[in-house]
Amino acid sequence: MKKRNKKLILDLLVVLVVFMIFLPILLMIPSMFKDKYEIFSYPWHLFPSNFTVDNFSRLLYLEYTSLAINFFRSMFVTIFVASVAVVLALSINMIAGFAFARLRFFGKNALWVMVLFTMFIPGITILITSVKVVTALGMLDSIWVLIIPGLVSAYNIFFFRQFYLGFPKEIDEAAKIDGATNFQLFRHIFLPMSKTPMVIIGASIFMGYYNSYLWPTLTISQERKDLFQIMYIIRMLFNDSSTIGYGSVLAATFVSLVPPLLIFIIVQKYIREGIALAGIK
Amino acid sequence: MRKNVDNKSAYLMLIPTIVLLITFVYIPLSMALFRSFFESTPEGTQFLGFQTFIQTITNEYFMKSIWTVLKLSITITLTQLVISFLFANALVKVNKKLSVISRTLIYLPNLISGIVVAVIFTLLTTFNGGIINSLLESIGGSPIAFNNDYFWSPLSIIIPTIWIGFGYFSLVMYAGIINIPKTYFEAAEVDGASFLQKMFYITIPMMKNYFILLVVTMIVVNLQMFEIPMIMTNGQPANTTLTPVLYLIHSRSNGNISDTEITTAAILIMIIIIIINSSIFYLFKNKKGRKWEM
């Protein structure tokens, strides 16, 4: 009897913690439908007294305000950049992980150290000089400057290498006897087995690009407002919240949460498997 | 069997990785190191030695921001370790269905950017009419300046940061706990070990590597934090919540600091991260304390 009570208390505690985590997001939702005067008014009510969708419709007309930005086009461009980056980054990092895990070649250890060493270099250390490099390459103010420099990640190569190390050697030998090249071995045997790590790493690449703030602000100038990334737009709206109203900032924030929510729905099935994978390391 | 049979295809597969790493990591890194030791003028290149480093170390704003971020990071990481560990222990024990649902849901904040998280939390912490202050006033309290107060400002950075990482920490810890062989606990139970004894003599020592992994990755992330401080407090009050990266961003937009100084400061941040992380590895990874080895 006592043990059952204890378990019930623990269950309730877990429910409470999960609820507390969602509380800030839950509190935000009714506030998006409050008007400019009500949102920060005293006393506070959970639900809006004057229900309005102005905060959302205002986002459509930002182009005609002093900010002169297009919120929904920026959403689209950011999602496009992140999606292209996912495809390119997955291809590059997976095949590198495969080469380090399954192939024998000259200089393997030296190259592996070269990849791993980049884990110790914080982004801020090479930030300013990276801007110089992309300037010299003539990439400033282009869509490529947002995509290319962040494609290779030592963490992701490491993750795929660990994953591919887990398969028995006989797979390669059998394929080689059948006359497969290394590319065919990767394409037809290892790639189809990589769905779980692809989804997990793909989601993290997408979110990394989608959430990036500092790099786009340094490489995209005011002349290319069409390439502004969504986090920069939210920062701009936040700074301007006294004019456009905090409700609109919240509305923009909420719309910007849609892609992460979709990603979350896609990956949630794989998260547990993924953590189990991480456990193998 | 011949060695190095795959030379050609392996190099083909690694070309994109190598080219990108050299262009966007190693060249910028060499440039950063070069710039902090040499000065290039139209007349030629001059060796400066440690002059720029000394200038950076004696910059009181920058050094203060380093202490600030160290204090914030340590508080955040330790709190996260403790509460996630306790929560993961609870997740192992509760009803299976609840555990699965909770593990799925708590991961969500990890996908949200610091800027968005800070905007959401601002709704709670705004001085005039924020939800917390409104509720405080309703019960007769006086409002708190969460973005400009020596006690509350650090907290209004710490809490959203913990909020982002809590789910990820808990999931990693959960994986660590369920990977411990059940027989260890059974043996301990036969010997009459209490709940706390099992936790301190089995669970925690067995999870040492998970703790190290989490701490080391979070040090790199937290020492570079700036998004949440930028929105929540913007360094106030009196620069006590100014982090190094935020300081560098501010100074750059004010034109107070040259790119060389920014780069040198960022190299110092790298050195600090390397020192902290190697100390963690040295202290915990190779320690052969009998009591902690299973």
Interface residues (C-beta under 8 A of the other chain):
Chain A: K7 L10 D11 L13 V14 V15 V17 V18 I21 F22 P24 I25 L27 M28 S31 I39 F40 S41 Y42 P43 W44 I92 N93 I95 A96 F98 A99 L103 R104 F105 F106 K108 L111 M114 V115 T118 F120 I121 P122 G123 I124 T125 I126 L127 I128 T129 S130 K132 V133 L137 I148 P149 G150 L151 V152 I157 T181 N182 F183 F186 A203 M207 Y210 N211 Y213 L214 M231 I234 R235 F238 Y246 V249 L250 T253 S256 L257 P260 L261 I263 F264 Q268 I271 R272 I275 A276 A278 G279
Chain B: K3 N4 V5 D6 N7 S9 A10 Y11 M13 L14 P16 T17 I18 L20 L21 T23 F24 V25 Y26 I27 P28 L29 M31 A32 R35 F87 A90 L91 K93 V94 N95 L98 S99 V100 I101 S102 R103 T104 L105 I106 Y107 L108 P109 L111 I112 S113 G114 I115 V116 V119 I120 F121 T122 L123 L124 T126 N128 G129 G130 I131 S134 L135 E137 S138 W163 F166 G167 L171 V172 Y174 A175 G176 N179 V220 L223 Q224 F226 E227 M230 I231 P244 V245 L248 I249 D259 I262 T263 A266 I267 I269 M270 I273 I274 N277
